[in-house]
């Protein structure tokens, strides 16, 4: 969980730098919309920003700020995948994570999103811009960060064993191993099927008659 919080802090630091350049970001989108002859529809998806940057951005400064936005979105998507593997989840944490994955999906419609207090990203836009063009795209990152912090807050209330066990098991499964290696209690670390087999084997051995030398009767 400490690793998750550290990653979140790193993403937040990048986002603060991006937020300081919000006017440049809006100018870049305006520039791309002009080049694409696309001045009517709002900026509604991450994929739309990607298309603008790849095909309609003629300025290195504008390309850099659009790349920064897309990179932060990519980091958030990766973090979503990481959070999903930390523990099985509760109804609350699963619901929060589902919202994160939906928002960060490249094709999800962001046009109706509006970040509210304490976020002021929408307030820095003109009324027309906020309502019709850029309110959703500037609200995306702060809203996803809020949801991830909420996920961490709920997850920290779960028993530590649940977090550690599931996290370690997933890592070893991804590496091709059945589970974490034995430490102080090898029996507790064995997978369920192996434990059952060992118990059955022990019962069969206990049921065998005691060994006697050959040739001796009962």
N, C-alpha and C positions, 0 to 999 in steps of 0.2 A: 504493500500500500504506500510505503514511503517513496518507492520508485514512481508510482502513479502521480503522487502529489508533486514530486520534483519535475516530472514531465509537464504537468499542468502549469507549473510556475514558469517553465521555459516557454511554453506556448503563449502564456499571458504576457510575458516580456516582449515577445515578437509582436503580439497584437497591439501592445501599447505603442510600439514604434509605428506600426501600420496606422493606428488611430490618429497619431500626430500628423499623418499625411493624408487625412481623409479628403481634403480639398483636391489634392493631386489625384487621388483615386477617382473622385467624381469627374474631374476634368478629363481623365483618361477614358472613362466610359462615354463621356460626351463626344470626345474625339472619335472613338470607335463607332459610335452610333451615327455620327455624321458620315464617316467613310463607308459605312454599311447601308446608308440611306434607310435607317431604321429608327426614325425619331418618334414613332407612335407608341409601340409596345414598351412596357416597363422592362427593367432588367429582372428577370424572374427566376433564373436558374444559374447554378455554378457552371454548367455546360455552356451557357450563353456567354459568360465571361471568358471561358476558355476559347470559344470560337472567335470572339472579338480580338483577343490577344494574338491568336495564331494567324488571322486572316485580315484584320482591319486596323492593326496598330502600327503606325509608321514612326513612332517616337520611342527612342530607347528609354527615356525617363518614364513614359507611360507604360511601356512594356514591363519595366522593373516593378512598378507598384502593382500591376495586375498579377505578375508572377508571385509577388509577396502574398497577395490575397489567396491565390490558388494553392500556394505552398502551405499556408496555415490551414486551409480546408483539408488538404491531404494529411497533415499531421493529426488533425482532429479525427479524421476517418480511421487512421491507424490506431489512434488511442481508443476509439470505440471497439475495435477488434480486440485490443489488449484487455480492456475492461470486461469484455464478454467472457474471456478465458480465466478470469481471476476466481470466480466462484459461480455456483449454479444459479444464484440470484433468488431474490424474494419477489413477490408481486410488485412491490414498490420499485425496487432497483431495476427489475426487468422492464417495467413501464417507462422509467426514465431513459434507459438505454435504447429502447425502441424509438423514443422521440428523437434522441440524438442521431441515430442511424437514418431516420427518415429525413431530418433537417439537412444532414450533410450529404445526402444522396445527390449526385450531379444533376438529375432530372427533376428534383422536387421543386415545386412552384413556391418561390419565396415572396411573391409579390404582396401577400397579405401580412407578412411578419412586421411587427413593430416593437422594437426594444423600448421598454419604459423605464422609469426611474428605478435605480440610480443611474442608468445609462442615458447619455445625452447625445448619442450619435445621430438620432433622428432630428433632434432640436437644432443641430448644426446645418440642416438642410432647409432650403426655402419650403414654404407650404406646398407649392406645386410639385417640387422635386420629391418631397417626402410622401406625398399622397399618390403620385402617379408613376414615378420612375425608380427611385433609389432607396426608398425606405426599407424595403425587404432585404436587399443585398447588404446594406450596412448593419442591419440588425442580426444577421445570421450568426456571426462569430461570437458576439457577447452572449447571445441566448444559448448557444451550444456550450460555451464555457460555464455558464450558470448551471445548466443541467448536469454537467460532469462534476461540478463541485457538490451538487446535491446528491449525486450518486455516491461520491466518496463519503459524504457525511452519513448517509444511511448504511453504507457498507462497513464503516468503522464500528458500528454498533453490533455487527455480527461476531460470533465467537471467532477468536483468532485461529483455532484449529481448522475451521471450515475454510477460511481464506488460504491458509498455508497448504492444506492437504490437496485441495482442488488445483491450486496454482502449480504445485510441484508435479502432480499427476499429469496435468496437461503438457507441461514442458517435457517430461520424459516420454509421453506418448508421441508427441511431435517428433522427438528424436529417434523414435522406433523402438523404445523400451516399454515393457508392460507397466512399469511404475517406478517410483523412487527406490533407490537402493536401501537395504536394511541399515539401521543405525543402532540404537540401544536395544530396541525391541524388534527383532527380525520377524517374529510371528505376527505382530500387528501390521507390518508393512506388506505381508503377502496378499495378493489379490484374493477375492472371496473364493473363487473356484479352487485355487491351490490350497487354501486353508481347509476347505471341505474335504478335498482329496487326502490331505495329511491326517485329518481327524479320522476318516474312514479307514485309512491304512493302519493307524494306531489301534483302532478298535479290533480289526481283523487279527493283528498280532497278539493283542491281549486275550483273544478267544482261543488261540492255539494251545494244545496241551503242553506241559513242560517237557523239555527234551530228556530223553533217557538213553543210556548206552545201548547199542545193538545187542540183541540176544537175551535181554532181560524181560521178563514178563511183567504183568501188572502186579 
